Amino acid sequence: MNELKQRLIAQARAEGFDACRICRPWDVPQVPERLAAFLEAGYHGQMTWLAERSAWRGDPAALWPEARSVIVLGESYTPETDPLAALDNRTSGTVSVYAQNKDYHDLVKKRLKRLARWLIGEGGGEVKVFVDTAPVPEKPLGQAAGLGWQGKHTNLVSRELGSWFFIGSVFTTLDLPVDSAEVDHCGSCRNCLDVCPTGAFPAPYKLDARRCISYLTIEHKGPVDPALRPLMGNRIYGCDDCLAVCPWNKFAVTAHEIGYAPRPELRSPPLADLVMLDDARFRAFFSGSPIKRIGRDRFVRNVLYAIGNSGDPALLAVTEPMTADPAEEVADAARWAVMRLKDAANRMA
């Protein structure tokens, strides 16, 4: 099996993955207790699916009892420029680096399926592939396999890839040689904790998703707490702050998949253009993008919060008509933005 494992690693790199490690499905015994504490604290917010499938998410061995090995793969999407620089352009929106082009779920899953087919051809057995769409604790499995460690921001950090990489996994009935688990290398650093605009980390290694801008802009349905809206700045889909400040990014590998290169129109999109999107134009503009899944109403809601934070009264012209939008979450966001822009105009006067 050692020889097969080495060929597997070589094949994974040929498919475009930057790292390949192996663990057992049962190598994450700490997950059930940690997940239960996370849910008990209510940190999952509206993500009820975390609770509904907690038994599987807490125990990968229960998800597919026949599996003997988990192949955990990492694929870099490291940006060429500092994503935090875009936060200064208040009349344009910022989109999380991973969502500035193609949906990574599709790209990574195609690679996983090709690798899985290769493995069956070379070693036999059965396989299942997962990439962030099933109740699989990918980050703990990644640490157990030696791919990286869960940093204080709860994301996986790698000494070779930094913070910018996608995780995919192949469960197999083959009994492959495993790798050593990775240990924590965060030390005394707390960059990720201190940079968070909304204070979403109640303690190191703990995330309250209800305050996380990624959660608020992507998962949260309906109006966002008015106290949090000013803290969202011009972030209209996701947030990269805690990833961007990680010192381990000095070792990050630049993304080689062209599908992760940012679309020019999403590098710094003008808020005045995005707020005008109706459902048809939203779907066309974000075809093939992960942004499409949140729908037009939630996206425009986010854009209106960013407009309200822009401090530019010139945006009143495109904002005031949105107070009559049929979607209440959009109309509510528009009313809030109008109030903020008028306050900004008064201060200027």
Long-range contacts (C-beta under 8 A, 24 or more apart in sequence): 1-123, 1-174, 1-175, 1-176, 1-177, 2-177, 4-122, 4-123, 4-174, 4-176, 5-176, 5-177, 7-122, 8-71, 8-115, 8-119, 8-122, 8-176, 11-115, 11-118, 11-119, 12-71, 12-73, 12-115, 15-111, 15-114, 15-115, 16-75, 16-111, 16-256, 16-257, 17-73, 17-74, 17-75, 17-111, 17-115, 17-168, 18-74, 18-75, 18-76, 18-160, 18-161, 18-165, 18-253, 19-73, 19-74, 19-147, 19-158, 19-160, 19-161, 19-165, 20-71, 20-72, 20-73, 20-74, 21-71, 21-72, 21-73, 21-142, 21-145, 21-146, 21-147, 21-179, 22-69, 22-70, 22-71, 22-72, 22-145, 22-176, 22-177, 22-178, 22-179, 23-69, 23-70, 23-72, 23-141, 23-144, 23-145, 23-146, 23-178, 23-179, 23-181, 24-68, 24-69, 24-70, 24-144, 24-178, 25-60, 25-61, 25-63, 25-64, 25-67, 25-68, 25-69, 25-70, 25-141, 25-171, 26-59, 26-60, 26-61, 27-70, 27-141, 27-144, 27-145, 27-178, 27-181, 28-60, 28-137, 28-140, 28-141, 28-144, 30-140, 31-57, 31-58, 31-59, 31-137, 31-140, 32-58, 32-59, 35-137, 38-206, 41-208, 42-210, 43-206, 43-207, 43-208, 43-209, 43-210, 44-209, 45-209, 45-210, 45-215, 45-219, 45-220, 46-219, 46-220, 46-221, 47-209, 47-215, 47-219, 49-135, 53-135, 54-135, 56-135, 56-136, 57-135, 57-136, 57-137, 58-137, 60-136, 60-137, 60-141, 60-171, 63-134, 63-135, 63-136, 63-171, 64-128, 64-171, 66-126, 66-173, 67-128, 67-171, 67-172, 67-173, 68-172, 68-173, 68-174, 68-175, 68-176, 69-171, 69-172, 69-174, 69-175, 69-176, 69-178, 70-141, 70-145, 70-169, 70-170, 70-171, 70-172, 71-115, 71-119, 71-145, 71-169, 71-170, 71-171, 71-172, 71-176, 72-138, 72-141, 72-142, 72-145, 72-147, 72-167, 72-168, 72-169, 73-111, 73-112, 73-115, 73-147, 73-167, 73-168, 73-169, 73-170, 74-142, 74-147, 74-148, 74-158, 74-161, 74-165, 74-166, 74-167, 75-108, 75-111, 75-165, 75-166, 75-168, 75-257, 76-161, 76-164, 76-165, 76-252, 76-253, 76-254, 76-255, 76-256, 77-104, 77-164, 77-165, 77-166, 77-255, 77-257, 77-260, 78-161, 78-162, 78-164, 78-165, 78-249, 78-252, 78-253, 78-254, 78-255, 79-164, 79-255, 79-262, 80-254, 82-244, 83-240, 83-244, 84-240, 84-241, 84-244, 84-245, 86-234, 86-267, 86-268, 87-233, 87-234, 87-235, 89-234, 89-268, 90-233, 90-234, 90-306, 90-309, 90-310, 90-311, 90-312, 91-234, 91-270, 91-271, 91-272, 91-310, 91-312, 91-315, 92-234, 92-268, 92-269, 92-270, 92-271, 93-234, 93-235, 93-236, 93-237, 93-268, 93-269, 93-270, 93-271, 93-274, 93-302, 93-303, 93-306, 94-233, 94-234, 94-235, 94-236, 94-268, 95-236, 95-237, 95-238, 95-266, 95-269, 95-291, 96-214, 96-235, 96-237, 96-238, 96-239, 96-240, 97-164, 97-240, 97-262, 98-166, 98-238, 98-260, 98-290, 99-237, 99-238, 99-266, 99-289, 99-290, 99-291, 100-260, 100-262, 100-263, 100-266, 100-267, 101-259, 101-260, 101-261, 101-262, 101-263, 101-266, 101-289, 102-259, 102-260, 102-288, 102-289, 103-288, 103-289, 103-290, 103-292, 104-131, 104-166, 104-259, 104-260, 104-290, 105-131, 105-132, 105-133, 105-290, 106-288, 107-257, 107-259, 107-260, 108-166, 108-168, 109-168, 111-168, 112-168, 112-169, 112-170, 115-170, 116-170, 116-172, 119-170, 119-172, 119-174, 123-174, 124-174, 125-172, 125-173, 125-174, 126-172, 126-173, 127-170, 127-171, 127-172, 127-173, 128-170, 128-171, 129-168, 129-169, 129-170, 129-171, 130-168, 130-169, 130-170, 130-171, 131-166, 131-167, 131-168, 131-169, 132-166, 132-167, 136-169, 138-167, 138-168, 138-169, 139-167, 141-169, 142-167, 143-181, 143-182, 144-181, 145-178, 145-179, 145-181, 146-179, 146-180, 146-181, 146-182, 147-182, 148-182, 149-182, 149-183, 149-184, 149-185, 149-186, 150-184, 150-205, 151-184, 151-186, 151-192, 151-205, 151-246, 152-186, 152-189, 152-190, 152-192, 152-193, 152-201, 152-204, 152-205, 153-192, 153-193, 153-201, 153-207, 153-242, 153-243, 153-246, 154-205, 154-206, 154-207, 155-242, 155-243, 157-185, 157-186, 157-246, 157-248, 158-248, 158-251, 159-185, 159-248, 159-251, 160-251, 160-253, 161-251, 161-252, 161-253, 162-246, 162-248, 162-249, 162-250, 162-251, 162-252, 162-253, 163-243, 163-244, 163-246, 163-248, 163-249, 163-252, 164-243, 164-249, 164-252, 164-255, 185-248, 189-247, 191-245, 191-246, 191-247, 192-241, 192-242, 192-243, 192-245, 192-246, 193-242, 195-241, 195-242, 195-244, 195-245, 196-241, 196-242, 197-231, 197-232, 197-233, 197-239, 197-241, 198-228, 198-231, 198-232, 212-239, 213-238, 213-239, 213-241, 214-238, 214-239, 217-294, 217-298, 217-302, 218-294, 221-298, 221-329, 222-329, 223-301, 223-329, 223-332, 223-333, 224-301, 224-305, 226-336, 229-305, 229-308, 229-309, 229-336, 230-308, 230-309, 232-302, 232-305, 232-306, 232-309, 233-306, 233-309, 234-271, 234-306, 234-309, 234-310, 235-302, 235-306, 236-271, 236-274, 236-299, 236-302, 236-303, 236-305, 236-306, 237-291, 237-294, 237-299, 237-302, 271-303, 271-306, 271-307, 271-310, 271-315, 272-315, 272-318, 274-299, 274-300, 274-303, 275-300, 275-303, 275-304, 275-307, 275-318, 275-319, 275-322, 276-318, 297-327, 297-329, 297-330, 298-329, 300-325, 300-327, 300-330, 300-333, 301-327, 301-329, 301-330, 301-332, 301-333, 302-333, 304-330, 304-333, 304-334, 304-336, 304-337, 305-333, 305-336, 305-337, 307-337, 307-341, 308-333, 308-336, 308-337, 308-338, 308-339, 308-340, 308-341, 309-340, 310-341, 311-341, 311-344, 312-341, 312-344, 313-341, 313-342, 313-344, 313-345, 313-348, 315-341, 316-341, 316-342, 316-345
